[in-house]
């Protein structure tokens, strides 16, 4: 009912008033997008989606031959 009433009222507006309505709607949409983007990604995804996102991120890391030696990651050397 409200939607139909608003449509009728919009039909009565001039171009300047319509532009003001369009600007207002754009500001509402922007605010809505900002609220959505304020939620951390990990909270908005399922565990499966988080795993996929992580794997995609890892696949984009540079692939080079530099890595830690076996000694550097051995348990004994960690506690020394």
N, C-alpha and C positions, 0 to 999 in steps of 0.2 A: 504494500500500500504506500509506504513512504517513497519507494523507488518511483512509482508512477506519479506521485505528487511532485517529486523533484524534477522529473522529466518535463512535466507541464510547466513548472516554474522556469526551467532552463530555456524552454522554447520562447519565453517572453523576454529574455535578456538581450541586450545589444552586444556588439563585438567586444567592447571594452570590458563589460561585465563578464562575458564569457572567458576573456583572457585572464581575468582575476580568478575565476573559478579554476581554470586550467593551472594557473600558478599555484593555487592552494592545493590542488590534487597532487601536483608534482612534489610539493613540500611534504605532504603526507607520505607519499611513496618513498621519498628519500629518507625520512625519519624511520620508516618501517625497515628499509634496507640496512640502515645503521644499527638498528636494534638487533637484527638478525646477525650482522657481522660481528657484534660484540660477544656473541656466544662462541667460545672456543671450539675449534673444529672437532676435537676429540669428544666433546660433549654432544655434538649433533649427529655423530655417525655411529653406526652399529659396529660391534667388534670386527666383523668381517670387512666392512668398509674402511675402518681404521687400518687394518692389516694391509689392504690393497693400497691405500694411500701411502703407507710407510714403504711398501715394496717399490712403488713408483718413485718415491723420493730417493730411495737407496740406488735405484737403477740410474738416476741422473747424476750421482756422485762421480767425480773423475776416477777413471780407472787407470791406475799407474802401478808400477811394480814396487813402490815403496810400501813396506809393511814392517811391523815389528818382528824381530827375530824370535825364534822359539825360546831362547833364553830370556828375552825381555818379558814374555808372557808366562813363563813357567811359574808354578806356585812357589817354588823355593826362592826364586829371585824377587818375587813380590814381597816376601816377608823379611828379606835381608836388609 
